[in-house]
């Protein structure tokens, strides 16, 4: 518990209305997109950098934990008060400060919603490529903290590939700037990239400079249906191996398609065991050529049907299944564990076969959703946390899943982060020396360990 005098000090910094500590408010901030709940001691909502610096000065002096939080959409438990403390929310810091079209960059506050930035820069004929599935809710600050990706990652990469600079308040209350508007910057250590993906453990972002790219003049959207899941998986590596880099290349298996049919009314062929949703963008003549080549690839490798959108409305209809997948699956059981194992693209068929094997071995219900073009799989484990026997089987399945992914040259997380969801698996991927180095970096930035303690480190 935080003393009344310290609470009063925080209130004096931000104003009474921006420090919350009623049971109802604490309950709202006790969970994020992950499954576990931890009640914070309070919630503070600063309005500017100077307030954040003062808050951190008090917190560091009093050894009070601060947990930065964007929109709370992350599904690894990186924005909850696992060890108590105060949640710091950023929805007041929600301004797009500048769109510099000539320098092809934008300066934003951490609370800006991803989709709002994309909509704003599109007016200049520009695009901010990272597009998490939660883009209409999630914030840029949270995206930077988790190094978020999305369906366009196969061609355009993830958040770190578009991060140019940061203004950061350190856990001690000091303010630093990293990077800038220049596209090239090799001066000193790359603190900008170090901060990206640090999951709220090293500093608090107050301004973010992101790189923009020209908006593609044309795109083609295709949907290929397969009667065999393995055929769909091998098509993915064939497309990538051919030299075509799609904007998106998504895979959905029959388990997820069945749930979508019952949830949103979309209909799929009875013989459909998998679906690929593929999009290419660029100059119109190139898009046309690539679209035809991809269609041929799909048919040659067993697709029973290939649809191609001829209008934006038809493209939206093809995307309907993918956009409703998480909501549909989440409606089936009390809980859904969304995992994030990632392997080299050529290993995708083997990893999908492994997930099917784990499903049968541990008698689980697992759907497969994947950003297949970059090997990023999202096994959707439909379960019930209250069923201890089933959860024991889930844990065994997860351990085997990650052992397989790492054994194939993969990683624990392609875009969701580690948080508290996968911290117990860190030693699978990293040596003790590597983990000790990360902890040493944490101590340099945060000597009193007050910033998001209990996360992946």
C-alpha positions in Angstrom: 0.0 0.0 0.0 1.1 3.6 -0.7 0.9 6.1 2.1 -1.6 8.9 2.1 1.2 11.5 2.0 2.7 9.9 -1.1 -0.7 9.6 -2.8 -1.2 13.3 -2.0 2.2 14.1 -3.7 1.2 12.2 -6.8 -2.2 14.0 -6.9 -0.4 17.4 -6.6 1.6 16.6 -9.7 -1.3 15.5 -12.0 -4.4 16.8 -10.3 -6.9 14.8 -8.2 -8.9 13.6 -11.2 -5.9 11.9 -12.8 -4.9 9.7 -9.8 -7.3 6.8 -9.5 -7.6 4.4 -6.5 -11.2 3.4 -6.1 -11.8 -0.4 -6.2 -13.7 0.0 -9.5 -10.8 1.9 -11.1 -8.2 -0.6 -9.9 -10.2 -3.5 -11.2 -10.3 -2.0 -14.7 -6.5 -1.7 -14.8 -5.9 -5.1 -13.1 -5.7 -7.0 -16.4 -4.6 -6.6 -20.0 -5.0 -8.9 -23.0 -3.4 -11.8 -21.1 -5.3 -14.1 -18.7 -4.1 -13.2 -15.2 -5.2 -10.3 -13.0 -3.1 -8.3 -10.5 -4.6 -5.3 -8.7 -2.4 -2.2 -8.7 -2.2 0.2 -5.8 -3.2 3.1 -8.0 -3.5 4.5 -11.5 -1.8 7.7 -12.6 -2.6 9.5 -15.9 0.0 12.2 -16.6 -0.6 15.0 -19.1 3.0 15.8 -20.2 6.7 14.9 -20.0 7.4 17.1 -17.0 4.7 15.5 -15.0 6.1 12.1 -15.8 9.6 13.2 -14.8 8.3 14.4 -11.4 6.3 11.2 -10.9 9.3 9.1 -11.6 11.4 11.2 -9.2 9.0 10.5 -6.4 8.6 6.8 -7.3 12.4 6.3 -7.4 12.9 8.1 -4.1 10.1 6.0 -2.4 10.9 2.7 -4.3 7.4 2.6 -5.7 6.8 0.4 -8.8 5.6 2.1 -11.9 4.0 0.0 -14.7 3.7 1.8 -18.1 0.5 0.9 -19.9 -0.8 1.7 -23.4 -4.3 0.4 -24.3 -3.7 -2.8 -22.5 -4.2 -5.0 -25.7 -0.9 -6.9 -25.3 -1.4 -10.6 -24.7 1.8 -11.4 -22.8 1.0 -9.7 -19.5 3.5 -6.9 -19.8 1.3 -4.1 -18.5 -0.1 -5.4 -15.2 1.1 -4.8 -11.7 2.5 -8.3 -11.0 4.5 -7.0 -8.0 2.1 -4.2 -7.0 2.6 -0.5 -7.7 1.1 2.1 -9.9 -0.1 1.8 -13.4 0.8 4.7 -15.6 -1.7 5.2 -18.4 -1.1 7.5 -21.5 -4.4 8.2 -23.0 -4.0 12.0 -22.3 -0.8 12.0 -24.4 -2.6 11.3 -27.6 -1.4 14.0 -30.1 0.2 13.6 -33.5 2.7 16.4 -33.0 4.0 16.6 -36.5 3.8 14.9 -39.9 6.9 15.9 -41.8 6.1 14.7 -45.3 9.3 16.0 -46.8 11.4 14.1 -44.3 8.9 11.2 -44.5 8.5 10.9 -40.7 6.0 11.8 -38.0 6.4 12.8 -34.3 3.7 11.4 -32.0 2.9 11.0 -28.3 2.7 7.5 -26.9 -1.1 7.5 -26.6 -1.8 7.9 -30.3 -3.9 5.0 -31.6 -2.1 3.1 -34.4 -5.0 3.3 -36.9 -5.4 7.1 -36.3 -1.8 7.7 -37.3 -2.2 5.5 -40.4 -5.3 7.5 -41.4 -3.7 10.8 -40.8 -0.5 10.2 -42.8 -2.5 8.7 -45.7 -3.6 12.2 -46.4 -0.1 12.9 -47.5 0.2 9.8 -49.7 2.3 8.1 -47.0 1.9 5.0 -44.9 3.0 3.8 -41.4 3.4 0.1 -42.1 3.2 -1.7 -38.7 -0.4 -2.9 -38.4 -1.2 -5.1 -35.4 -4.5 -6.9 -35.4 -5.5 -4.5 -32.6 -4.6 -1.4 -34.6 -7.9 0.3 -34.1 -7.3 0.2 -30.3 -3.6 -0.2 -29.6 -1.3 2.8 -29.2 2.1 3.6 -30.7 3.8 3.7 -27.3 2.6 0.2 -26.6 3.7 -0.9 -30.1 7.2 0.4 -29.4 7.4 -1.2 -26.0 6.5 -4.6 -27.5 8.1 -4.1 -30.9 4.7 -5.0 -32.4 4.2 -6.4 -35.9 1.2 -7.4 -37.9 0.0 -8.9 -41.2 2.1 -6.5 -43.3 5.3 -7.6 -41.5 6.3 -10.1 -44.2 7.1 -7.2 -46.6 7.4 -4.2 -44.4 8.8 -5.5 -41.1 7.9 -4.6 -37.5 7.9 -1.4 -35.3 11.7 -1.3 -34.8 12.1 -0.9 -38.6 10.2 2.4 -38.5 11.4 3.8 -35.3 13.8 6.8 -35.7 14.0 8.4 -32.3 12.5 8.7 -28.8 12.2 11.1 -26.0 12.4 9.0 -22.8 11.9 9.6 -19.1 14.3 7.3 -17.2 13.2 5.5 -14.0 15.3 8.1 -12.1 13.3 11.0 -13.6 16.0 12.2 -16.0 15.0 12.8 -19.6 17.0 11.7 -22.6 16.6 11.8 -26.4 17.7 9.0 -28.7 18.0 9.1 -32.5 16.2 11.8 -34.6 14.6 12.5 -37.9 17.6 11.3 -40.0 17.3 8.0 -41.8 20.9 7.3 -41.0 22.3 7.6 -37.5 25.3 5.5 -36.3 26.5 7.7 -33.5 27.1 5.8 -30.3 25.1 2.8 -29.1 21.7 2.4 -30.7 19.6 3.3 -27.6 16.5 3.7 -29.8 16.5 0.1 -30.8 17.5 -1.0 -27.3 14.3 0.7 -26.0 12.1 -0.9 -28.7 10.8 -4.2 -27.3 12.0 -3.5 -23.8 8.4 -4.0 -22.5 8.3 -1.0 -20.2 11.4 -2.0 -18.2 14.0 0.7 -19.2 12.2 4.0 -19.7 8.9 5.8 -20.4 8.4 7.1 -24.0 7.0 10.7 -24.2 7.7 11.4 -27.9 8.2 8.9 -30.7 9.6 9.7 -34.1 8.5 7.1 -36.8 9.5 6.6 -40.4 6.9 6.7 -43.1 6.9 5.2 -46.6 5.0 6.1 -49.8 1.5 4.6 -50.0 1.4 2.0 -52.7 -0.6 3.0 -55.7 -2.2 -0.5 -56.3 -2.8 -3.7 -54.5 -4.3 -7.2 -55.2 -6.0 -9.4 -52.6 -6.4 -13.1 -53.1 -7.9 -15.9 -51.1 -6.9 -19.5 -51.7 -8.7 -22.5 -50.3 -7.0 -25.9 -49.7 -8.3 -29.3 -48.9 -5.0 -30.1 -47.2 -3.3 -28.0 -44.5 0.2 -29.2 -45.5 -0.4 -28.0 -49.1 -1.3 -24.5 -47.8 1.9 -24.4 -45.7 4.2 -25.5 -48.5 2.6 -22.9 -50.8 3.8 -20.2 -48.4 7.5 -21.2 -48.6 7.1 -21.7 -52.4 5.8 -18.1 -52.9 8.5 -16.6 -50.7 11.2 -18.7 -52.3 10.1 -17.5 -55.7 11.2 -13.9 -54.9 7.7 -12.5 -54.5 7.4 -10.7 -51.2 3.7 -10.3 -50.5 2.4 -7.5 -48.3 0.5 -10.1 -46.3 0.4 -13.8 -46.4 -2.0 -15.2 -43.7 -2.9 -18.8 -43.0 -6.1 -20.0 -41.2 -6.8 -23.7 -40.5 -10.1 -25.6 -40.5 -10.5 -25.3 -36.7 -10.6 -21.6 -36.9 -12.7 -21.5 -40.0 -15.3 -23.6 -38.3 -15.5 -21.2 -35.4 -15.7 -18.2 -37.7 -18.6 -19.8 -39.6 -20.5 -20.2 -36.4 -19.6 -16.8 -35.1 -19.8 -14.4 -38.0 -21.7 -16.3 -40.6 -18.9 -16.6 -43.2 -19.2 -19.7 -45.3 -16.4 -22.0 -46.5 -16.3 -25.0 -48.7 -16.8 -28.3 -46.7 -13.5 -29.6 -48.1 -11.6 -26.5 -47.0 -8.9 -27.5 -44.4 -7.0 -24.3 -44.7 -7.2 -20.8 -46.2 -4.4 -18.5 -47.4 -5.2 -14.7 -47.6 -2.6 -13.0 -49.7 -2.1 -9.4 -50.6 0.6 -7.7 -52.8 1.1 -4.0 -53.4 3.1 -1.7 -55.5 2.9 -0.3 -59.1 -0.1 -1.5 -60.9 1.7 -3.5 -63.6 3.8 -5.3 -61.0 0.8 -6.0 -58.8 -1.1 -7.5 -61.8 1.9 -9.7 -62.7 2.5 -10.9 -59.2 -1.2 -11.6 -58.6 -1.3 -13.9 -61.6 1.9 -15.7 -60.5 0.6 -16.2 -57.0 -2.6 -17.6 -58.3 -0.7 -20.1 -60.4 1.5 -21.1 -57.4 -1.6 -21.8 -55.3 -3.3 -23.9 -58.0 -0.2 -25.8 -58.7 0.2 -26.7 -55.1 -3.3 -28.0 -54.5 -5.6 -25.0 -54.0 -9.2 -26.1 -54.8 -10.3 -22.5 -55.2 -8.6 -19.1 -55.7 -10.6 -15.9 -55.4 -9.3 -12.5 -56.4 -10.9 -9.3 -55.3 -11.8 -6.9 -58.1 -13.0 -4.0 -55.8 -12.0 -2.6 -52.4 -15.4 -3.9 -51.1 -14.6 -7.5 -52.3 -11.1 -7.2 -50.7 -12.8 -6.3 -47.4 -15.1 -9.3 -47.7 -12.1 -11.6 -48.2 -10.5 -10.0 -45.1 -13.6 -10.7 -43.0 -12.5 -14.1 -41.8 -9.1 -12.9 -40.7 -10.5 -9.9 -38.9 -13.1 -11.9 -36.9 -10.7 -14.8 -36.0 -9.7 -13.7 -32.5 -13.2 -12.7 -31.5 -14.7 -15.9 -32.8 -12.2 -18.2 -31.1 -12.4 -16.2 -27.8 -16.2 -16.8 -27.8 -15.8 -20.6 -27.8 -14.2 -21.3 -24.4 -13.8 -19.2 -21.2 -10.1 -18.5 -22.1 -8.0 -18.4 -25.2 -4.2 -18.5 -25.0 -2.8 -16.8 -28.1 0.8 -18.0 -28.7 3.5 -16.5 -30.9 6.1 -19.0 -31.8 8.1 -18.0 -34.9 10.3 -20.2 -37.2 12.2 -19.7 -40.4 9.7 -19.7 -43.3 11.0 -22.9 -44.8 10.2 -24.6 -41.5 6.6 -23.5 -41.4 5.1 -26.8 -42.7 7.1 -28.8 -40.1 6.0 -26.4 -37.3 2.4 -26.7 -38.3 2.6 -30.5 -38.3 4.1 -30.2 -34.8 1.2 -28.1 -33.6 -1.2 -30.7 -35.0 0.8 -33.4 -33.2 0.7 -31.5 -29.9 -3.1 -31.0 -30.3 -3.7 -34.8 -30.6 -1.0 -35.8 -28.0 -2.4 -33.6 -25.2 -6.1 -33.7 -26.2 -6.3 -30.0 -26.7 -8.4 -27.8 -29.0 -5.9 -25.6 -30.9 -6.6 -23.5 -34.0 -3.8 -22.3 -36.2 -3.6 -18.7 -37.3 -0.4 -17.5 -38.8 1.4 -14.5 -40.4 2.7 -17.3 -42.6 4.9 -15.2 -44.8 7.3 -14.5 -42.1 6.9 -17.8 -40.2 5.0 -16.2 -37.3 2.5 -18.7 -36.0 -0.4 -18.0 -33.6 -1.6 -21.2 -32.1 -5.0 -20.4 -30.5 -5.4 -22.7 -27.5 -9.0 -22.7 -26.5 -9.2 -23.7 -22.8 -10.5 -23.0 -19.3 -8.2 -21.7 -16.6 -10.4 -23.2 -13.9 -9.8 -26.8 -15.3 -6.5 -27.6 -13.5 -6.1 -30.9 -15.2 -6.5 -29.4 -18.7 -4.2 -26.5 -17.8 -1.5 -29.1 -16.9 -1.8 -30.5 -20.4 -1.7 -27.0 -21.9 1.6 -26.3 -20.0 3.1 -29.5 -21.3 2.0 -28.7 -24.8 3.4 -25.2 -24.6 6.8 -26.4 -23.4 6.9 -28.9 -26.3 5.8 -26.2 -28.7 8.6 -23.8 -27.8 11.2 -26.5 -27.7 10.2 -27.4 -31.3 10.3 -23.8 -32.5 13.7 -23.1 -31.0 15.0 -26.4 -32.3 14.0 -25.3 -35.8 16.0 -22.1 -35.4 13.0 -20.1 -34.3 12.1 -17.9 -31.3 9.7 -17.6 -28.4 8.1 -14.5 -29.8 7.8 -12.9 -33.2 5.7 -9.8 -32.2 3.8 -10.3 -28.9 6.7 -10.1 -26.4 7.6 -12.2 -23.4 6.0 -10.5 -20.5 4.9 -12.9 -17.8 3.4 -15.3 -20.3 6.7 -16.8 -21.4 9.3 -15.7 -18.9 9.7 -19.2 -17.7 10.8 -20.3 -21.2 13.6 -17.7 -21.6 16.3 -20.1 -20.7 15.3 -22.2 -23.8 16.4 -19.5 -26.1 19.0 -17.6 -24.2 22.1 -18.7 -22.3 22.5 -17.6 -18.7 25.2 -15.2 -19.8 22.8 -13.5 -22.2 20.1 -13.3 -19.5 22.6 -11.8 -17.1 23.7 -9.2 -19.7 20.0 -8.2 -20.1 19.6 -7.9 -16.3 22.8 -5.8 -16.2 21.4 -3.4 -18.8 18.2 -3.2 -16.7 20.2 -2.2 -13.6 22.1 0.6 -15.4 18.8 2.2 -16.5 16.8 1.3 -13.4 19.1 0.8 -10.4 16.1 0.4 -7.9 14.1 -1.9 -10.2 10.9 0.1 -10.0 9.9 0.1 -13.7 7.7 -2.8 -14.5 9.4 -5.3 -12.2 8.3 -8.9 -12.6 8.1 -8.8 -16.4 10.4 -10.9 -18.5 13.5 -10.1 -16.6 
